[in-house]
Amino acid sequence: MSARQSRIAIFGATSDIAVAYARRSAAQGARLVLFARDAVALETVAADLKVRGATAVEIRHADFADLSTLPQVSRDAFAAFGGLDVALVAYGSLPDQTALNADPAALKAALDLNFVSPVLLANLLAAPFETARAGAIAVITSVAGDRGRQSNYAYGAAKGGCQTFLEGLRHRLFPAGVTVLDIRPGFVATKMTAHLPQGGPLWATPDQVAGDIVAALEKGRAVLYTPWFWWPIMTIVKSVPRALFHRTKL
Ligand SMILES: NC(=O)c1ccc[n+]([C@@H]2O[C@H](COP(=O)([O-])OP(=O)(O)OC[C@H]3O[C@@H](n4cnc5c(N)ncnc54)[C@H](OP(=O)(O)O)[C@@H]3O)[C@@H](O)[C@H]2O)c1
């Protein structure tokens, strides 16, 4: 699917990965409707996309932790340009597992934001795409969803839950010709990972990931490991015997 004149909705539009994807789409003349909770940052992103060639940019306030608003968010997304070609679900948080272990309320909030909210939204978006018999739902999950590990199993479980949900949604939407893309980045240098020592061969830029997302959507791919080398890495990580895995500090 070409981004030229495409109607694209981005949920979590101030995410660094989402901004990079939006910039590439704007350069192709896309029409974008952007949802985020930070009104000032949203204005800045929208102005930047117009300068970069977007045909139209609409902005909407959304707090994706408020699950009750998601049906209206979905309706607003489709109403902005009279339909959608691509919906990108990009919001999320990377909580500290140790802190979550001591705080069940924070654990629930993390699972709500990283699992319940994105899958509810994806399912709400599914029906109009199904009716249109075209389009793509893309959700950023993570390689962390591929195997639970002691240092971030809440985040990993949320992302893994999203992966399984998307697999089923893809199965449902296959007869309608709607693409469901599960985007699994590895380490990406963004706000989310700013507290980590970014850099080195395993780290990607948001623009590298965005380029892979554009290519995967054009090909109608189902699952995207980005950069590509995370597919062999995770194949190995998943195959490590449990007795050995438990001796690591991963
Ligand atoms: N960076 C990585 O290494 C990496 C790896 C794998 C997967 N991912 C996934 O990639 C996606 C994008 O993350 P990123 O790396 O681009 O980091 P980011 O720049 O920190 O983006 C995360 C976005 O989520 C938004 N958000 C969080 N809670 C929200 C809420 N309640 N309502 C509305 N928006 C909310 C944030 O909004 P504010 O700007 O208002 O805080 C921010 O724009 C996430 O799903 C993340 O889990 C990232």
The ligand as a MOL file (V3000), in Angstrom:
LIG
                    3D

  0  0  0     0  0            999 V3000
M  V30 BEGIN CTAB
M  V30 COUNTS 48 52 0 0 0
M  V30 BEGIN ATOM
M  V30 1 N 12.0910 2.0510 22.0440 0
M  V30 2 C 12.2270 0.7270 22.0450 0
M  V30 3 O 13.3310 0.1930 22.2510 0
M  V30 4 C 11.0340 -0.1370 21.7580 0
M  V30 5 C 11.2420 -1.5000 21.5160 0
M  V30 6 C 10.1600 -2.3180 21.2580 0
M  V30 7 C 8.8800 -1.8000 21.2250 0
M  V30 8 N 8.6970 -0.4680 21.4620 0 CHG=1
M  V30 9 C 7.3230 0.0370 21.4270 0
M  V30 10 O 7.2290 1.0640 20.4630 0
M  V30 11 C 6.1230 1.8920 20.7810 0
M  V30 12 C 6.5330 3.3380 20.6720 0
M  V30 13 O 7.5000 3.6350 21.6720 0
M  V30 14 P 8.7470 4.5890 21.4060 0
M  V30 15 O 9.9790 3.7410 21.4770 0
M  V30 16 O 8.5230 5.4310 20.1990 0 CHG=-1
M  V30 17 O 8.7760 5.4540 22.7360 0
M  V30 18 P 8.1520 6.8820 23.0840 0
M  V30 19 O 8.7210 7.9210 22.1810 0
M  V30 20 O 8.3500 7.0450 24.5530 0
M  V30 21 O 6.6150 6.7040 22.7440 0
M  V30 22 C 5.6720 6.1930 23.6350 0
M  V30 23 C 4.4320 7.0190 23.4560 0
M  V30 24 O 3.3400 6.4830 24.1990 0
M  V30 25 C 2.5960 7.5830 24.6420 0
M  V30 26 N 1.7490 7.2690 25.7740 0
M  V30 27 C 2.0750 6.6250 26.9160 0
M  V30 28 N 1.0100 6.5580 27.7200 0
M  V30 29 C -0.0210 7.1780 27.0780 0
M  V30 30 C -1.3650 7.4370 27.3980 0
M  V30 31 N -1.8990 7.0380 28.5540 0
M  V30 32 N -2.1210 8.1210 26.5030 0
M  V30 33 C -1.5820 8.5620 25.3550 0
M  V30 34 N -0.3130 8.3320 24.9770 0
M  V30 35 C 0.4570 7.6560 25.8430 0
M  V30 36 C 3.6570 8.6130 25.0410 0
M  V30 37 O 3.0400 9.8750 25.1200 0
M  V30 38 P 3.7620 11.1010 25.8530 0
M  V30 39 O 4.7330 11.6560 24.8220 0
M  V30 40 O 2.6290 12.0320 26.1440 0
M  V30 41 O 4.4370 10.5540 27.0680 0
M  V30 42 C 4.6460 8.4670 23.9040 0
M  V30 43 O 4.3260 9.3120 22.8320 0
M  V30 44 C 5.6650 1.4710 22.1830 0
M  V30 45 O 4.5430 0.6170 22.0590 0
M  V30 46 C 6.8380 0.6740 22.7080 0
M  V30 47 O 6.4370 -0.2690 23.6840 0
M  V30 48 C 9.7350 0.3790 21.7130 0
M  V30 END ATOM
M  V30 BEGIN BOND
M  V30 1 1 1 2
M  V30 2 2 2 3
M  V30 3 1 2 4
M  V30 4 1 4 5
M  V30 5 2 4 48
M  V30 6 2 5 6
M  V30 7 1 6 7
M  V30 8 2 7 8
M  V30 9 1 8 9
M  V30 10 1 8 48
M  V30 11 1 9 10
M  V30 12 1 9 46
M  V30 13 1 10 11
M  V30 14 1 11 12
M  V30 15 1 11 44
M  V30 16 1 12 13
M  V30 17 1 13 14
M  V30 18 2 14 15
M  V30 19 1 14 16
M  V30 20 1 14 17
M  V30 21 1 17 18
M  V30 22 2 18 19
M  V30 23 1 18 20
M  V30 24 1 18 21
M  V30 25 1 21 22
M  V30 26 1 22 23
M  V30 27 1 23 24
M  V30 28 1 23 42
M  V30 29 1 24 25
M  V30 30 1 25 26
M  V30 31 1 25 36
M  V30 32 1 26 27
M  V30 33 1 26 35
M  V30 34 2 27 28
M  V30 35 1 28 29
M  V30 36 1 29 30
M  V30 37 2 29 35
M  V30 38 1 30 31
M  V30 39 2 30 32
M  V30 40 1 32 33
M  V30 41 2 33 34
M  V30 42 1 34 35
M  V30 43 1 36 37
M  V30 44 1 36 42
M  V30 45 1 37 38
M  V30 46 2 38 39
M  V30 47 1 38 40
M  V30 48 1 38 41
M  V30 49 1 42 43
M  V30 50 1 44 45
M  V30 51 1 44 46
M  V30 52 1 46 47
M  V30 END BOND
M  V30 END CTAB
M  END
